[in-house]
């Protein structure tokens, strides 16, 4: 039940990409009303503009006649498309790029040290061989699943499917994504380890997550890189704390985390229900979803890590079958939820600077 409740916050990627592209495209590209017919909704209007600028570059005659204008930014050349120009060049090639990268690395290292000092004052004895192998197998499946998700998301974005997802009805994306993700997750978790359908269900789960996350690739690559670095640092430090803390120290967090993730899930769905005229309410729900979600899913990382070690001991005693693939799904959901929130926070800061 707790794992199923984590899916609603996963589907912020489309909204994050639409909001960011909407803010940027209104400043970098213009079009006449006669050139492109008016779409049906504001979201479709912006996503159609993105698709037009990305996949249908105008001819030289159209630019000379004033039907389309481009405003290069961040030192981009005029030969590139408006979509490429709006996101700039390589972050390290810009002024101060390396200093910002070093600051990011320092933030990650400081966070890891600080979390270890606060939450891991009383450490446990070294892990047993069975627990260590079980944990390592789980992290192997976690890394493989994240790699599959990332490569699939890039492929969908490369061939234009992410633009279609942005233009689709949000309820349709949410419904189909939930059905595919929860269906694949339930199959991967319920089937025994040696069942032939277990791996296909796991692949379906990762593919559905990739489809929902693919619109994030419209954002600045520097934002995605920093968000990935911050997420890896946060997840790594919390997993280390959960693995080295005293046995069952954070297992009591199950109930509070279920309540917290329910509130976060409802707040993430608020923009689909609450009218836009209630701006203050939407701002409050967004803050709860972002910053409250970081705290909740950080707690989930601690809880899941100690739950994995508990299952390792049960599997060693013969009470349950060893299933590292099943355990990796919870940590993968934690990673995705933390990553999407950090991306949205960085994207909001980038928009304010513009």
Secondary structure, 3 states (H helix, E strand, C coil): CHHHHCCHHHHHHHHHHHHHHHHHHHHHEEECCCCCCCCCCHHHHHHHHHHHHHHCCCCHHHHHCCCEEECCCCCCCCCCCHHHHHCCCCHHHCCCHHHHHHHHHHHHHHHHHHHHHHHCCCECCCCCHHHHHHHHHHHHHHHHHHHHHHHHHHHHHHCCHHHHHHHCCHHHHHHHHHHHHHHHHHHHHHCCCCCCHHHHHHHHHHHHHHHHHHHHHHCCHHHHHHHHHHHHHHHHHHHHHHHHECCCCCCCHHHHHHHHHHHHHHHHHHHHCCCCCCHHHHHHHHHHHHHHHHHHHHHHHHHHHHHHHHHHHHHHHCCCCCCHHHHHHHHHHHHHHHHHHHHHHHHHHHHHHC
